[in-house]
Amino acid sequence: MTSRTLSIALPQALEAYVEERVAEGGYRSPEDYLRALIREDQERRVRGALEKLLLEGLESEPEPVTPEYLAELRREAEERIARRRRKA
C-alpha cells in the first residue's frame, strides 16, 4: 500500500484536542489518531450498510425453503469461498 501526504488545516481548538488525545497515550502521533478516526468511519459505514441490508431482508417476503433453494445457497457459498481462497 502506498502512502500519500495529505495536509489539513485545523483550528487551534481542534489541533489542541488532537494533541491531547495523542498525549493520553492511545496514539503515537496526530497522524495515527486521524488514521484511526478514518478507519472507524469506514467501519461505521460498512456496519450501516449491513444493517440496512439486514432490515431489508427482515422486511421482505420469505422465500420457501426447498431442497433446490438450499442447494443454490450452498453452491453460491462454495463459489464465494473458492474466490476468496484464490485471492488469498
Secondary structure, 3 states (H helix, E strand, C coil): CCCCCCCCCCCHHHHHHHHHHHHCCCCCCHHHHHHHHHHHHHHHHHHHHHHHHHHHHHHCCCCCCCHHHHHHHHHHHHHHHHHHHHHC
